[in-house]
Amino acid sequence: MSPASPAAAPDSTPDVVLVVDFGAQYAQLIARRVREARVYSEIVPSTTPVAEMLARNPKAIILSGGPSSVYEEGAPQLDRALFEAGVPVFGMCYGFQLMATVLGGTVDNTGAREYGRTPLHVTRSGSTLFEGTPDEQSVWMSHGDACSAAPEGFTVTASTDVVPVAAFENDEKKLYGVQYHPEVMHSTHGQQILEHFLYRGAGIEPSWTTGNVIEEQVSLIREQVGTSRAICGLSGGVDSAVAAALVQRAIGDRLTCVYVDHGLMRKGETEQVEKDFVAATGVQLKVVDAQERFLNALAGVTDPEEKRKIIGREFIRVFEQAQAEIIAEAPGDEPVEFLVQGTLYPDVVESGGGTGTANIKSHHNVGGLPEDLEFQLVEPLRKLFKDEVRMVGQELGLPEEIVQRQPFPGPGLGIRIVGEVTRDRLDLLREADAIAREELTAAGLDRDIWQCPVVLLADVRSVGVQGDGRTYGHPIVLRPVSSEDAMTADWTRMPYDVLARISTRITNEVKDVNRVVLDVTSKPPGTIEWE
């Protein structure tokens, strides 16, 4: 088969709210909050020409915050034509200040900075945005400049102790703005304000559901794949499982799932994939034993980015081998030209895709793919957050054990070993991870914890005392985190008795481990995984 470049699925045209990203750390969260309001949203970079935005026929446009000052050289700007097109617009933080400046209001660098929780005084309680919310409410601020005068035709609807114009509205032109971040949970009525803009200001009917996602994606997959066949890299996690179930619904038995046993999975995982997923879907499954191949490729490698790229490369090579075998088994059938992957929106964002953001780390299914990829990609979950994927999985009838499974990285335990990956280290980490998972389940904490990576610091040893003797063993790191969408996360405050049981069991039952430590870092500044 001749090489083919990765092909995106044909674009769909649902009713859409565009979120214009001005470099905000919360732009993805805005899009997610809009979807929570049952309205479809997508993010576009601020460099997108206004004509291109308007060509999408958006139902509304939201301007995100950002780190710039509207007055600094090189700060993102916006064509006034956007505000004259008749499309409802909602500016937040920087987007609010930019709207004010472009339309003739006044934004000053007065030194009146506000960061974090701030009391907001609503001055027009019956306004489109604030009707039904308290006159005094707590909001999340993050700004240095301040709006001192609203543009002509706008009504000031809120202020703070130091900012005279903290919100304004123009119902005639359907233009609205707030100085704060309504998308974050610290703004106590933020979701209500956002929904007021969507429903009342923009007149949008809340109709986007997971059922819409399934219907749209099935149609797109059929259009993209045509009469060809596809293979799916099945990891056993919720992402690849839901992606496979969607594609199977679209093309039926022309999908073959390939499970690569690369030796980097958790204890009992291979058996679970073979039993649970096949039983739930009836999909065709081909298991490839590639443990030696991956271990040989990773030998001597300690750099985490290199590990990810090696694992991504080897995945593709194994899939190409599986493709040849599948074709040989049924030579008269249509060609296998497509590779299905469970890429999610946070994967795309962290790999530097989608909005021009910085590359934080490569994902094996985004930034780690080899340039000579011989498949066209089918990525039906590429614009979804994890919680949305779970809802789609439930709608598709996948079992709870798969839908609610904690996230697990595609590169597996290979990126949970800080240092070289060896068979002995994998076995050690597998045992420690199994103990942690058993105790979390026994304590009923599976739904309270988004994810709990168990990390082996393979290149670190510490002195301990076990059996009345000196030991020089490895530390194990527990990384329990709570999150909604993996874009931000906080460490989970687990009960001490559960932590104690996990620590005691690991140091007692896992050879060469004499210390268990707890990672109490949020994201940001840390990522969820260590590598």
Buried (B, 14 or more C-beta within 10 A) or exposed (E): EEEEEEEEBEEBEEBBBBBBBBBBBBBBBBBBBBBBBBBBBBBBBBEBEBEEBBEBEBBBBBBBBBBBBBEEEEBBBBEEEBBEBEBBBBBBBBBBBBBBBBBEBBBEEEEBBBEEEBEBEBBBEEBBBBEEBEEEBBBBBBBEBBBBBBBEEBBBBBBBEBBBBBBBBBBEBBBBBBBBBBBBEBBBBBBBBBBBBBBBBBEBEEEBBBEBBBEBBBBBBBEBBEEBBBBBBBBBBBBBBBBBBBBBBBBEEBBBBBBBBBBBBBBEBBEBBBEBBBEBBEBBBBBBEBBEBBBEBBEEBBEBBEBBBBBBBBBBBBBBBBBEBBBEEEEEBEEBBBBBBBBBBBBBBBBBBBBEBEEEBBBBBBBBBEEEBBBBBBBBBBBBBBBBBBBBBBBBEBBEEBBBBBBBBBBBBBBBBBBBBBEEBBBBBBBBBBBBBBBBEEBEBBEEBBBBBBBBBBEEBEEBEEEEEEBEBBBBBBBBBBBBBBBBBBBBEBEEEBBEBBBEBBBEEBEEBBBBBBBEBEBEEBBBBBB
